Amino acid sequence: MERTITVKGVGSASTKPDQVQITLNLNATNLVYQKAMDMAAIQLDYITAGLAPCGILKEDVKTTRFGVDAEYEQQKDSHGNYKRVFTGYQCEHCLMISFDFDMKVFAQVLNALASCEAHPELSIRFTVKDQNALKNDVLAAAATDAKAKAEILAKASGVKLGDLQHIDYSWGEISLYSDTEYSAPTGVMACERSIDIEPDDVKLNDSVTFVWAIS
């Protein structure tokens, strides 16, 4: 039976974020279904019109979720009994915009959204456009780390490192976002003078298992 050595290589890499992702949540509620839908359409028009001067086109505003739910609440009647009462249709529209990180453009976009009549709820994250490059750097670092560990262990054990026999790797869900948080009430999120910010690097870690023959 061929003897082997199994080593887990750990890799890490980081890079400065070069892209901003802004999630916008819109809600429209009305007792009449069609009116709720019409309100949602108007909100979207406000968003796209407000972002156009910033260089963000209508096709750049992506829908990540759209749903309509019938809303109910518990109300007490004259006899003190609670009953379920229909309060209207709620249309939830979640949008996302992405653009190159530039403080001037970033401030313009925030100003546009802060003054928008749709009054969206915002969530802001900083990421990288070329995510594959960062992933590849991590894998290369993991391979280098594993090889160095294997050579040290083989030498310390008085054996010779042979051919690579097997690589065990499974890439799961990862988050390629900076830890930097940017938040404020939507109406005051932007002002005439913006503060220059330097988002923290996007960091990524992963591991790969390698198996070498030894003799």
C-alpha positions as CSV (number, residue, x, y, z in Angstrom):
1,M,0.0,0.0,0.0
2,E,1.4,3.4,-1.0
3,R,2.2,5.7,1.8
4,T,0.9,9.2,1.7
5,I,0.9,12.5,3.6
6,T,-2.2,14.7,3.8
7,V,-1.8,18.4,4.3
8,K,-4.3,21.2,4.5
9,G,-3.1,24.4,2.9
10,V,-4.6,27.7,4.1
11,G,-4.6,30.7,1.8
12,S,-5.6,34.3,2.3
13,A,-5.7,37.4,0.1
14,S,-7.0,41.0,0.3
15,T,-7.5,43.9,-2.0
16,K,-9.0,47.3,-2.0
17,P,-12.6,47.5,-2.9
18,D,-13.3,49.1,-6.3
19,Q,-17.0,48.8,-6.6
20,V,-20.1,50.0,-4.7
21,Q,-23.3,48.0,-4.4
22,I,-26.4,49.8,-3.1
23,T,-29.6,47.9,-2.4
24,L,-32.8,49.9,-2.5
25,N,-36.0,48.6,-0.9
26,L,-39.3,50.2,-2.0
27,N,-42.7,49.6,-0.5
28,A,-46.1,50.6,-1.8
29,T,-49.4,49.8,-0.1
30,N,-52.9,50.4,-1.2
31,L,-56.3,48.8,-0.6
32,V,-56.7,48.3,-4.4
33,Y,-54.2,45.9,-6.0
34,Q,-53.8,47.8,-9.2
35,K,-53.2,51.1,-7.4
36,A,-50.5,49.4,-5.3
37,M,-48.9,48.2,-8.6
38,D,-49.2,51.7,-10.1
39,M,-47.5,53.2,-7.0
40,A,-44.6,50.7,-7.3
41,A,-44.2,51.7,-11.0
42,I,-44.1,55.4,-10.1
43,Q,-41.5,54.7,-7.4
44,L,-39.3,53.0,-9.9
45,D,-39.6,55.9,-12.3
46,Y,-38.5,58.3,-9.6
47,I,-35.5,56.1,-8.9
48,T,-34.4,55.8,-12.5
49,A,-35.0,59.5,-13.3
50,G,-33.0,60.5,-10.2
51,L,-30.0,58.3,-11.0
52,A,-29.8,59.2,-14.7
53,P,-27.8,62.4,-14.1
54,C,-25.3,60.3,-12.2
55,G,-24.6,58.1,-15.2
56,I,-26.7,55.2,-14.0
57,L,-29.1,54.1,-16.7
58,K,-32.4,52.4,-16.3
59,E,-31.0,49.1,-17.4
60,D,-28.3,49.4,-14.7
61,V,-31.0,49.3,-12.0
62,K,-31.5,45.6,-11.4
63,T,-34.5,44.0,-9.6
64,T,-33.4,41.4,-7.0
65,R,-36.9,40.8,-5.6
66,F,-40.4,41.7,-6.4
67,G,-43.5,40.5,-4.5
68,V,-47.0,41.5,-3.6
69,D,-48.6,40.4,-0.4
70,A,-52.1,40.8,1.1
71,E,-51.7,42.5,4.5
72,Y,-53.9,41.8,7.5
73,E,-54.0,42.9,11.1
74,Q,-55.9,41.9,14.3
75,Q,-58.6,44.4,15.3
76,K,-60.9,44.3,18.3
77,D,-64.6,44.7,17.6
78,S,-67.3,46.3,19.8
79,H,-67.7,43.0,21.7
80,G,-64.0,42.8,22.6
81,N,-63.3,40.0,20.1
82,Y,-60.4,40.1,17.7
83,K,-60.8,39.6,14.0
84,R,-58.5,39.5,11.1
85,V,-59.0,42.6,8.9
86,F,-57.5,43.2,5.5
87,T,-55.4,46.4,5.4
88,G,-54.3,46.5,1.8
89,Y,-51.8,45.1,-0.7
90,Q,-48.2,45.7,-0.1
91,C,-45.8,45.7,-3.1
92,E,-42.2,45.2,-2.2
93,H,-39.6,46.0,-4.8
94,C,-35.9,45.4,-4.1
95,L,-33.4,46.9,-6.5
96,M,-29.6,46.9,-6.8
97,I,-27.2,49.3,-8.4
98,S,-23.4,48.8,-8.8
99,F,-20.8,51.3,-10.0
100,D,-17.1,51.9,-9.8
101,F,-16.1,53.3,-6.4
102,D,-15.3,57.0,-6.8
103,M,-16.1,59.4,-4.0
104,K,-17.5,62.1,-6.3
105,V,-19.9,59.7,-8.1
106,F,-20.7,58.0,-4.7
107,A,-21.7,61.4,-3.3
108,Q,-23.8,62.2,-6.3
109,V,-25.7,59.0,-6.1
110,L,-26.4,59.4,-2.4
111,N,-27.6,62.9,-3.0
112,A,-29.9,61.7,-5.8
113,L,-31.4,59.0,-3.6
114,A,-31.7,61.2,-0.6
115,S,-33.8,63.7,-2.5
116,C,-35.8,61.0,-4.4
117,E,-39.6,61.1,-3.9
118,A,-39.6,57.3,-3.7
119,H,-37.8,57.4,-0.3
120,P,-36.0,54.1,-0.6
121,E,-34.4,52.3,2.3
122,L,-30.7,51.8,1.5
123,S,-28.0,49.3,2.2
124,I,-24.5,50.0,1.0
125,R,-21.6,47.6,0.6
126,F,-18.2,47.8,-1.0
127,T,-16.8,44.9,-3.0
128,V,-14.5,44.1,-6.0
129,K,-15.5,43.7,-9.6
130,D,-12.9,41.0,-10.5
131,Q,-13.8,38.5,-7.9
132,N,-12.2,35.6,-9.7
133,A,-8.8,37.3,-9.4
134,L,-9.1,37.4,-5.6
135,K,-10.3,33.8,-5.5
136,N,-7.4,32.7,-7.6
137,D,-4.9,34.4,-5.4
138,V,-6.3,32.6,-2.3
139,L,-6.1,29.2,-4.0
140,A,-2.5,29.9,-5.2
141,A,-1.6,30.9,-1.6
142,A,-3.2,27.7,-0.2
143,A,-1.3,25.5,-2.6
144,T,2.0,27.2,-1.7
145,D,1.2,26.9,2.0
146,A,0.4,23.2,1.7
147,K,3.6,22.4,-0.3
148,A,5.7,24.1,2.3
149,K,4.1,22.3,5.1
150,A,4.4,18.9,3.3
151,E,8.1,19.5,2.7
152,I,8.8,20.4,6.3
153,L,6.9,17.4,7.6
154,A,8.5,15.0,5.2
155,K,12.0,16.2,6.0
156,A,11.3,16.1,9.8
157,S,10.0,12.5,9.4
158,G,12.9,11.3,7.4
159,V,10.9,10.5,4.3
160,K,10.9,11.8,0.7
161,L,8.0,13.7,-0.8
162,G,6.7,12.1,-3.9
163,D,4.1,13.0,-6.6
164,L,0.9,14.8,-5.7
165,Q,-1.9,12.2,-5.6
166,H,-5.1,14.1,-4.8
167,I,-6.5,17.5,-4.2
168,D,-9.7,17.9,-2.2
169,Y,-11.5,21.2,-2.5
170,S,-15.0,22.4,-2.4
171,W,-15.8,26.1,-2.8
172,G,-18.8,27.1,-0.7
173,E,-20.7,30.4,-0.5
174,I,-18.3,33.3,0.3
175,S,-18.8,36.9,1.0
176,L,-16.5,39.2,-1.0
177,Y,-17.4,42.4,0.8
178,S,-15.5,45.0,2.8
179,D,-16.3,45.0,6.6
180,T,-16.8,48.8,6.3
181,E,-20.4,49.9,7.1
182,Y,-21.9,53.0,5.7
183,S,-25.2,54.0,7.1
184,A,-27.4,57.0,8.0
185,P,-31.1,57.9,7.6
186,T,-31.9,58.1,3.9
187,G,-33.0,61.7,4.1
188,V,-29.6,62.9,5.5
189,M,-27.3,60.3,4.0
190,A,-25.8,62.9,1.7
191,C,-25.1,66.6,2.0
192,E,-23.3,69.3,0.1
193,R,-19.9,68.3,1.5
194,S,-19.2,64.6,1.7
195,I,-16.6,63.0,3.9
196,D,-13.9,61.1,2.0
197,I,-13.9,57.5,3.2
198,E,-11.4,54.7,2.7
199,P,-13.3,51.3,2.9
200,D,-11.4,48.5,4.5
201,D,-9.9,45.9,2.2
202,V,-12.0,43.0,1.0
203,K,-10.4,39.9,2.7
204,L,-10.8,36.2,1.7
205,N,-9.6,33.0,3.3
206,D,-9.9,29.4,2.2
207,S,-8.3,26.0,2.6
208,V,-7.5,23.1,0.3
209,T,-6.4,19.6,1.2
210,F,-3.5,18.0,-0.7
211,V,-2.3,14.4,-0.6
212,W,1.3,13.5,-1.6
213,A,3.0,10.1,-1.9
214,I,6.0,9.6,0.4
215,S,8.8,7.1,0.3
